[in-house]
Amino acid sequence: MGIEQKAGDMGIVTVSLEQVVNWSRSNAMWPLLFGLACCAIEMMGAQGANYDLSRFGMEINRASPRQADLMIVAGRVSRKMAPVVRRLYDQMSDPKWVIAMGDCAACGGVFNNYAIVQGVDEIVPVDVYIAGCPPRPEALIDGIMLLHEKVKRMRLDGSLREPTQS
């Protein structure tokens, strides 16, 4: 069944440029994996056959920040590693997003000491926080879906549109 049968005699289908750009951004995110601790194992599990992140257009996990637009910080970030995280974030292409996966990435977790950053949001702006110690692959997939909804609400200038009340 082609578009002619679905559209009928409408003749033309229109959408805004903003909707097309946001749809393409949300369905073609390339993640830069930054696994630092036990959360990284769950992040790898989300890429496996049971959960299959490739259905979201994330078949390939990038090792280069210049080819990625989504950074998934999984695990605790030490003060020594913080400048590296920031440098990688700065090298990513715009627009870019960050997911803080796990309690350690979100708030330092159980490591309340001088050596661990008490939340990766001290270094880079975070778009989605995923709770858990470690969070399950389903939680990461839920966080990615939340990020997709956020991206679909973005304007071309980078600001967020308020969600419509239905």
N, C-alpha and C positions, 0 to 999 in steps of 0.2 A: 504494500500500500504506500503510494507516494504522497508527497505533500499536496498534490492536486486534489486527491480524494479527501484529505483531512481538512484542507483549507476551503474547499468548495469554490464558490464564485467570488471569494474575497479578493483574489487577484494579487494582493500584496500583504506582506507581513512586516510590521514595523516594531522596532524596539529602540530604546535610546542607546546611544554610544556608551553611556555609563554602565548600562546593564550588560552589554556585550563584553566590555573590558573586565568588569567584575566577575562575570561568569568564567571568562578565560583565565583570570588570575586565580580564582578559587579551584578550578579544575586542573590546573597545571602547576601546582606548587612543587618545588624541588627542595627537599629538606637537606640541611647540613646537620649531620648527626654529631652531637657533642656529648657522648656518653662518658661520665666521670665516675660512676659508682654502680651500685646494684640496680638502679633504675634502667641502666643501659641494657641489661639482659631482657627486661620486659619490653623495652623499645625494639630490640631485635626480634622478640617474639611476635610483635605486632606486624612485622614485615613477612613473617612466615606464612605457610599455606593455610593455617587455621584462621587467621584474621585478615591477611591479604590487603595491605595498604595500597596495592596497585590499582584497586578499584577507585581510588581517589586521585589517580594520576601520579602516584608517587612510586613508580617502579624502581627508580634509581636513586640511591642515597648518595648525595654528592660529597666528595672529599675536599673539594675546593670551594672556598666561600664565594668566588667570583661566578660560580655557576649555580648558586643557591639563593633562594629568597625566603626560606623558612629555617630558623635555627631552633632545634629542639635541645634544650639544656636538660640533661637527665642526670641527676645526682648532685652531690655537694661540690661547691666551687671553693677551692682554697684561695687564700690571699695571693699566693704565688701564681695561680692559674688565672686570676681575674684580668690582668692586662692582656693575656692571650685571648680570652673570650671577647673582650672589647675590640681587639685588633681584628679578629675574625668577623665580628659584627660590622665593623666599619668597612671591611672589604666586600661585604655582600652587596648585591645589586638592589636598587630601589624599585618598587616598594619592597620592604622586608618586614618579616614578622618573627616573633619569638614565642615559644611555648616553654614554660618552666614546668618540667615533669618531676613530680615527687616533692615530698615535704622538704628535703634538703635544698633543692633548687628554689623552692618558694620562700622558705623562711629559715633555712639553716638546720631544720630538723632537730635531732637530739644533740647536735654538735654546737652547743652554745659556748664557743671559746674564741680566742683571738685569731686562730688560724683559718677559720671557715667564714666565708662571706654569709651574712645572715639574710639571704635572699638575693637572687641574681638580678633583681630589679635595682640593686645598688649600682650595677654595672651597665646594663642594657635595659631599654624599655620592654616590658613583658606584655603580651597581648592576651594570653590565656594561661591560667594556672591549673595544673592537674594535681589534685590531692592524692595522698596515699604513700605508703612506705613499704615496699615500692608499689606504685599504682599498676594495676593490671593492664594488659594490652587493650582491653575494652575501654578503659578510661582514657588512654591515649587517643583511640579512635573517636571517642566522644569529644575530646578536646579539639581534635582536628575538625570535626563537624561544627563545633562552636566557632572556630576560627573562620571556617568557610562562610558561615552566616554573617560574621562580622565583616568579612571582605565584601560580601554581596551588598552590604549597606554603605559601603564607602563611596564618597564622591571622587571625582577625578582630581580634585585638589588635595586629597588625602584626609579630609575631615569625614566624620561619620554622620550619616543621615539618621534621624530618629526613627525607630521602628514605628510602622503604621499600626494604629489600633483597629482591630477587626471585630 
